[in-house]
């Protein structure tokens, strides 16, 4: 059988063709494959160079901004309360911008770079909270349910139990921050806790030490911190930056946000709308599902928070305790459609 090939004419010195050389097809294919592989390697190298340049730019810019925030925190003092409050507001905005910068850079950063940046942001958040507590200490108001009737309860706390159950619950403490940027609920048991849109608009919300409570946040807070909660149902409107969860057990959490960071959490459902990625660490039995909760005005709150309602990465979860590539983490799962909650209690929203 004649070998497949291509005839190549070779001319003599007078320009006349007198010889035909047959180049085998396999040689041509091999040469073509070699050229394609060289092109692929060049493209990979160029792509890697671009990624490294982006990574270097991110690291340099992020560190410069982080240093600027740290210097602002160090320079903030007690001498002028109004000036201190304004500076803390400016620092809060800068931290939010840093978080967004990180979210937008996730696609080309390594896992190590992501973790380092997140750790730096958490340190800045903690330093900001400490400085705010130092310069603008919060007042705490305690209401004893046994001494006040339902009509005298603060508008933000609505009793869900009868008098005897309320007596057993003891004291409900509501954080009323002097700082215009922080509010929340803490140390409550078996209560319905509600904040309306005007109360949390672009403010930091702290929910801590809650047991068997229903929480509704109608609006768009800047950041939400959830810590030490058990058996709670917490529903929040669009969060313009991050939600931080720590020490949460047997609860249901619902929120749209830019980014979610969850630590030390077990047996908890998270109904999520997230535009970057969700991160879990030291968690077990966490189940994810897209957000279905809605309320009048939520579309406007999405716009204020800067969230795209059509972009939801709810099932893209990074587990920092599970590094086995190609194998799903055993610490989180997706809730089957047959088990998903499609309707929620309509609790306490003010009329628009």
C-alpha positions in Angstrom: 0.0 0.0 0.0 1.4 3.4 -1.0 2.1 5.7 1.9 0.0 8.8 2.2 2.0 12.0 1.7 2.4 15.3 -0.1 4.5 15.8 -3.3 7.1 18.6 -3.0 8.7 19.7 -6.3 12.4 20.5 -6.1 13.8 22.7 -8.9 17.3 22.6 -10.5 19.6 25.6 -11.0 17.7 26.6 -14.2 14.4 26.8 -12.3 13.1 23.6 -13.9 11.3 21.1 -11.7 12.9 17.7 -12.1 12.4 15.9 -8.7 9.4 15.2 -6.5 9.8 14.3 -2.9 6.9 12.7 -1.1 6.6 14.0 2.6 4.7 11.4 4.7 1.4 12.6 6.2 2.4 11.5 9.6 5.4 13.9 9.4 3.2 16.7 8.5 0.8 15.9 11.4 3.7 15.7 13.8 5.0 19.0 12.6 1.6 20.6 12.9 1.2 19.2 16.5 4.6 20.6 17.4 3.6 24.0 16.2 0.3 23.9 18.1 2.0 22.8 21.3 4.5 25.6 21.0 1.6 28.1 20.5 -0.2 26.6 23.5 2.9 26.9 25.7 3.4 30.5 24.6 -0.3 31.3 25.4 0.0 29.7 28.9 3.2 31.6 29.6 1.6 34.9 28.6 -1.5 34.1 30.6 0.7 33.2 33.6 2.6 36.5 33.2 -0.6 38.5 33.2 -1.9 36.7 36.2 1.3 37.3 38.1 1.2 40.9 37.2 -2.4 41.2 38.4 -1.5 39.4 41.6 1.5 41.7 42.2 -0.7 44.8 41.6 -3.4 43.5 44.0 -0.8 42.7 46.8 0.8 46.1 46.4 -2.4 48.1 46.3 -4.1 46.1 49.1 -1.1 46.5 51.4 -0.9 50.2 50.7 -4.6 50.7 51.5 -4.3 48.5 54.6 -1.4 50.5 55.9 -3.3 53.7 55.3 -6.3 52.4 57.4 -4.0 51.3 60.2 -2.4 54.8 60.3 -5.9 56.4 60.4 -6.8 54.1 63.3 -3.6 55.0 65.2 -4.2 58.7 64.7 -7.8 58.6 65.9 -8.0 60.0 69.5 -10.4 61.3 72.2 -9.8 65.0 71.8 -12.6 65.7 69.3 -15.6 63.3 69.5 -17.2 64.5 66.3 -14.0 64.3 64.4 -13.4 60.8 65.7 -16.8 59.7 64.6 -16.2 61.1 61.1 -12.8 59.4 60.9 -14.3 56.0 62.0 -17.0 56.4 59.3 -14.3 57.1 56.7 -12.3 54.0 57.9 -15.4 51.9 57.7 -15.9 53.0 54.1 -12.2 52.2 53.2 -12.5 48.7 54.7 -15.7 48.1 52.6 -13.8 49.3 49.5 -10.9 46.9 50.4 -13.4 44.0 50.7 -14.9 44.8 47.3 -11.4 45.0 45.8 -10.6 41.6 47.2 -14.0 40.2 45.9 -13.3 41.5 42.4 -9.8 40.0 42.5 -10.7 36.5 43.6 -10.5 34.9 40.2 -6.7 35.3 39.8 -5.5 35.0 43.5 -4.2 31.9 45.0 -5.8 30.3 48.0 -2.9 31.5 50.2 -3.3 35.1 48.9 -7.1 34.9 49.6 -6.6 33.7 53.1 -3.9 36.3 53.9 -6.1 39.1 52.6 -9.2 37.9 54.5 -7.2 37.6 57.7 -5.9 41.2 57.2 -9.5 42.4 56.7 -10.7 40.7 59.8 -7.9 42.3 61.8 -8.9 45.7 60.5 -12.6 45.0 61.4 -11.6 44.0 64.9 -9.3 47.0 65.3 -12.1 49.3 64.1 -14.6 47.8 66.5 -12.1 48.2 69.4 -11.4 51.8 68.5 -15.1 52.5 68.2 -15.8 51.0 71.6 -12.9 53.1 73.0 -13.8 56.4 71.5 -17.6 56.0 71.2 -18.7 53.6 73.9 -22.1 52.1 73.5 -25.0 52.5 75.9 -27.0 49.4 76.8 -30.6 49.6 77.9 -32.1 46.6 79.8 -35.8 46.0 79.8 -37.4 43.5 82.2 -40.4 41.9 80.7 -42.0 41.3 84.2 -42.1 45.0 84.9 -43.4 46.2 81.6 -46.3 45.3 79.5 -46.3 44.5 75.8 -47.3 48.0 74.9 -44.2 49.4 76.8 -41.7 47.1 75.0 -39.4 48.9 72.7 -40.5 48.9 69.1 -37.5 46.7 68.1 -38.3 43.9 70.5 -41.7 42.1 70.2 -42.5 39.3 72.7 -43.5 35.9 71.2 -44.2 34.2 74.5 -46.8 34.7 77.3 -46.0 36.5 80.6 -44.7 33.4 82.4 -42.4 32.5 79.5 -41.1 36.1 79.3 -40.4 36.0 83.1 -38.3 32.9 82.6 -36.4 34.6 79.7 -35.2 37.3 82.1 -33.6 40.5 80.7 -33.5 41.4 77.0 -30.5 43.7 76.2 -30.7 45.8 73.1 -27.5 47.4 71.9 -28.2 51.1 71.2 -24.9 52.3 69.8 -23.9 55.9 70.2 -21.9 55.5 67.0 -24.2 56.1 64.0 -22.6 53.1 62.3 -23.4 50.2 64.7 -26.5 48.6 66.1 -27.9 45.1 66.8 -29.3 42.7 69.4 -27.6 40.6 72.1 -28.4 38.4 75.1 -32.0 37.5 74.1 -33.9 34.3 74.5 -37.2 33.3 72.7 -37.8 36.8 71.3 -38.8 38.4 68.0 -36.2 41.0 67.2 -36.9 43.5 64.4 -35.1 46.4 62.8 -36.6 48.5 60.0 -34.8 49.8 56.9 -34.1 53.3 58.3 -32.5 51.8 61.4 -29.9 49.7 59.7 -29.3 51.6 56.4 -25.6 51.1 55.6 -24.8 50.4 59.3 -22.9 47.5 60.9 -25.2 45.1 62.6 -24.1 42.8 65.5 -26.2 39.9 66.5 -24.7 38.0 69.5 -25.7 35.5 72.3 -29.2 34.8 70.9 -31.1 31.7 71.6 -34.4 30.5 70.0 -35.0 34.0 68.5 -36.5 35.2 65.3 -34.6 38.1 63.8 -35.8 40.3 60.9 -33.6 43.0 59.4 -35.6 44.8 56.8 -33.1 46.9 54.9 -29.5 47.0 53.6 -26.9 47.0 56.4 -23.2 47.5 55.6 -22.0 44.5 57.4 -23.6 41.8 59.6 -21.8 40.0 62.4 -23.5 36.9 63.8 -21.9 35.3 66.9 -22.9 32.8 69.5 -26.4 32.0 68.3 -28.4 28.8 68.8 -31.7 27.7 67.4 -32.3 31.1 65.7 -34.0 32.1 62.5 -32.2 35.2 61.1 -33.4 36.9 57.9 -31.6 40.0 56.6 -32.0 42.2 53.6 -29.2 42.8 51.1 -25.8 43.4 52.9 -23.6 45.7 50.9 -20.3 44.0 52.0 -19.7 40.9 54.2 -21.5 38.7 56.6 -19.4 37.1 59.3 -20.7 34.1 61.2 -19.1 32.5 64.2 -20.2 29.9 66.8 -23.6 29.3 65.2 -25.6 26.1 65.9 -28.9 24.6 64.8 -30.0 27.8 63.1 -31.4 29.1 59.8 -29.7 32.1 58.2 -31.0 34.1 55.2 -29.2 37.0 53.5 -27.9 38.4 50.2 -24.4 39.7 50.5 -21.1 40.4 48.7 -19.2 37.7 50.7 -19.9 35.2 53.5 -17.3 34.0 56.0 -18.4 31.3 58.4 -16.5 29.8 61.3 -17.2 27.2 64.0 -20.7 26.5 62.8 -22.7 23.3 62.9 -26.2 22.0 61.8 -27.1 25.2 60.2 -29.0 26.1 57.0 -27.7 29.1 55.0 -30.1 30.6 52.4 -27.6 32.6 50.4 -27.3 35.1 47.6 -23.6 35.9 47.3 -21.9 37.7 44.4 -18.3 36.5 45.2 -17.9 33.2 47.1 -18.8 31.7 50.4 -16.0 30.6 52.8 -16.4 28.2 55.6 -13.8 27.1 58.2 -14.1 24.7 61.1 -17.7 24.0 60.2 -19.8 20.8 60.0 -23.2 20.0 58.8 -23.7 23.3 57.0 -26.3 23.2 54.2 -26.7 25.8 51.4 -29.6 26.9 49.3 -30.4 30.1 47.3 -32.4 32.8 49.0 -36.2 32.8 48.5 -37.2 35.4 51.2 -38.5 38.6 49.9 -40.4 41.7 51.3 -41.8 44.9 49.9 -38.9 47.2 48.9 -36.2 44.5 48.7 -35.5 45.3 45.0 -34.6 48.9 46.0 -32.4 47.6 48.8 -30.5 45.4 46.3 -29.7 48.6 44.4 -28.6 50.5 47.5 -26.4 47.6 48.5 -24.8 47.4 45.1 -25.7 43.7 44.6 -26.6 42.2 41.3 -29.8 40.1 41.9 -29.0 38.0 38.8 -25.6 37.0 40.0 -25.7 34.3 42.7 -22.8 32.0 43.5 -24.6 30.4 46.4 -23.2 26.9 45.7 -19.6 27.9 45.2 -18.3 27.3 48.7 -14.6 27.3 49.7 -13.8 25.1 52.7 -10.5 26.1 54.2 -10.3 22.8 56.1 -10.7 20.7 52.9 -7.9 21.0 50.4 -8.4 17.7 48.5 -8.7 18.8 44.9 -11.5 17.2 42.9 -13.2 15.7 46.0 -16.2 17.5 47.6 -15.9 18.7 51.1 -17.9 16.6 53.6 -18.5 19.7 55.8 -21.2 21.2 53.6 -24.0 20.1 51.3 -26.7 21.5 49.0 -30.3 21.3 50.4 -32.4 19.1 48.1 -35.3 20.9 46.4 -37.9 18.8 48.2 -36.6 20.1 51.5 -36.3 23.8 50.7 -38.3 26.5 52.5 -40.3 28.5 50.0 -42.3 30.7 52.4 -41.5 32.6 55.5 -43.4 34.2 58.4 -44.4 37.8 57.7 -43.1 39.4 60.9 -43.1 43.0 61.8 -42.2 45.0 58.7 -43.3 48.6 58.9 -45.7 49.7 56.1 -43.9 51.5 53.3 
